């Protein structure tokens, strides 16, 4: 005997007879999967994977933040990805909260906004991390250049 049980508690047997099982007039159990929920769930999984793996990946051509500045050095790559990992944690929380919204259209819209903002945040993290990484190097080069100019001007 083939029986299908739907999420709302409806039972459909092989003779297409439908029986509704309700407890107190409410659904017994169920979770509606709409496109917005599916997108939020997908992005939640991606954010969790990013948060866990970003601090441990080495510079490569396949996985990670794909900006030219990230490939300047292995140390910079690592710093950018560790910061991006921490920057992804709020997106995990926001995405998990949005999954409990009732409106499917709102969930779909918010999922697209969330992934767009995550990409923007990762880009900003890369830019600011690189700026702070290169600042002492730039200052050292400027200092050495000034000393070289002083030495050369003394010879004339």
C-alpha positions as CSV (number, residue, x, y, z in Angstrom):
1,X,0.0,0.0,0.0
2,X,1.4,3.3,-1.1
3,X,0.8,6.3,1.2
4,X,2.0,9.9,0.9
5,X,2.1,12.1,3.9
6,X,2.2,15.8,3.2
7,X,3.8,18.4,5.4
8,X,0.5,19.7,6.5
9,X,-0.5,16.3,7.9
10,X,-2.6,15.3,4.9
11,X,-2.5,11.6,4.1
12,X,-3.1,10.4,0.5
13,X,-3.4,6.6,-0.1
14,X,-3.1,4.7,-3.3
15,X,-6.9,5.1,-4.0
16,X,-6.5,8.9,-4.0
17,X,-8.5,9.1,-0.8
18,X,-7.5,12.1,1.3
19,X,-7.6,12.2,5.0
20,X,-6.7,15.2,7.0
21,X,-5.0,14.7,10.4
22,X,-5.2,17.7,12.5
23,X,-4.6,18.2,16.2
24,X,-6.7,21.0,17.7
25,X,-7.5,22.5,14.3
26,X,-3.8,23.3,13.7
27,X,-1.1,21.8,11.6
28,X,0.7,19.0,13.4
29,X,4.1,19.7,11.8
30,X,5.6,21.2,8.7
31,X,7.9,23.7,7.2
32,X,7.2,25.4,4.0
33,X,10.0,25.4,1.5
34,X,9.6,28.3,-0.9
35,X,12.3,29.8,-3.2
36,X,13.2,32.5,-0.6
37,X,13.8,29.9,2.1
38,X,15.8,27.7,-0.3
39,X,18.0,30.7,-1.2
40,X,18.5,31.7,2.4
41,X,19.3,28.1,3.4
42,X,21.8,27.9,0.5
43,X,23.5,31.2,1.5
44,X,23.5,30.1,5.2
45,X,25.4,26.9,4.2
46,X,27.8,29.0,2.1
47,X,28.4,31.5,4.9
48,X,29.1,28.7,7.4
49,X,31.6,27.0,5.0
50,X,33.3,30.4,4.3
51,X,33.6,31.1,8.1
52,X,35.1,27.8,8.8
53,X,37.4,27.4,5.8
54,X,38.7,30.9,5.1
55,X,41.3,31.1,7.9
56,X,42.9,27.8,6.8
57,X,43.1,28.1,3.0
58,X,46.4,28.9,1.3
59,X,46.7,31.1,-1.7
60,X,45.3,29.3,-4.7
61,X,43.5,29.9,-8.0
62,X,40.1,28.3,-7.2
63,X,38.8,29.3,-3.8
64,X,38.9,32.5,-1.8
65,X,38.5,36.2,-2.4
66,X,39.5,36.8,-6.0
67,X,41.0,40.4,-6.0
68,X,44.4,41.2,-7.4
69,X,45.5,42.7,-4.1
70,X,45.0,39.4,-2.3
71,X,47.7,37.8,-4.4
72,X,50.5,40.3,-3.3
73,X,51.8,37.9,-0.6
74,X,50.9,34.8,1.3
75,X,50.7,36.8,4.6
76,X,48.3,39.3,3.1
77,X,46.1,36.5,1.6
78,X,45.9,34.9,5.1
79,X,45.1,38.2,6.9
80,X,42.4,39.1,4.4
81,X,40.7,35.7,4.6
82,X,40.8,35.6,8.4
83,X,39.2,39.1,8.6
84,X,36.6,38.0,6.0
85,X,35.9,34.9,8.0
86,X,35.0,37.1,11.1
87,X,33.1,39.5,8.9
88,X,30.9,36.7,7.6
89,X,29.6,35.8,11.1
90,X,26.9,38.6,11.2
91,X,25.6,37.4,7.8
92,X,25.1,33.9,9.3
93,X,23.0,35.4,12.1
94,X,21.0,37.6,9.8
95,X,20.4,34.8,7.3
96,X,19.2,32.4,10.0
97,X,16.8,35.1,11.4
98,X,15.4,35.8,7.9
99,X,14.5,32.2,7.4
100,X,11.7,32.5,10.0
101,X,10.0,35.3,8.1
102,X,6.5,34.4,6.6
103,X,6.6,36.2,3.3
104,X,8.3,34.2,0.5
105,X,8.8,37.3,-1.6
106,X,10.4,39.2,1.3
107,X,12.7,36.2,1.9
108,X,13.8,36.1,-1.7
109,X,14.5,39.8,-1.8
110,X,16.4,39.7,1.5
111,X,18.5,36.7,0.4
112,X,19.6,38.6,-2.7
113,X,20.4,41.7,-0.6
114,X,22.3,39.7,1.9
115,X,24.5,38.0,-0.7
116,X,25.2,41.3,-2.4
117,X,26.1,43.0,0.9
118,X,28.4,40.0,1.8
119,X,30.3,40.5,-1.4
120,X,30.6,44.2,-0.8
121,X,31.8,43.6,2.8
122,X,34.4,41.0,1.7
123,X,35.7,43.5,-0.9
124,X,35.9,46.3,1.7
125,X,37.7,44.0,4.1
126,X,40.2,43.1,1.5
127,X,40.8,46.7,0.6
128,X,41.2,47.9,4.2
129,X,43.3,44.9,5.3
130,X,45.6,45.5,2.3
131,X,45.8,49.3,3.2
132,X,46.8,48.5,6.8
133,X,49.3,45.8,5.6
134,X,51.1,48.1,3.2
135,X,51.1,51.2,5.4
136,X,54.2,50.3,7.4
137,X,56.0,49.1,4.3
138,X,55.2,52.3,2.5
139,X,56.4,54.4,5.5
140,X,59.7,52.4,5.6
141,X,60.3,53.0,1.9
142,X,59.6,56.7,2.2
143,X,62.0,56.9,5.1
144,X,64.7,55.1,3.2
145,X,64.1,57.4,0.2
146,X,64.5,60.5,2.3
147,X,67.7,59.2,3.8
148,X,69.0,58.3,0.3
149,X,68.2,61.8,-0.9
150,X,70.0,63.4,2.1
151,X,73.1,61.2,1.4
152,X,73.1,62.1,-2.3
153,X,72.6,65.8,-1.7
154,X,75.5,65.8,0.7
155,X,77.8,64.5,-2.0
156,X,77.1,67.5,-4.3
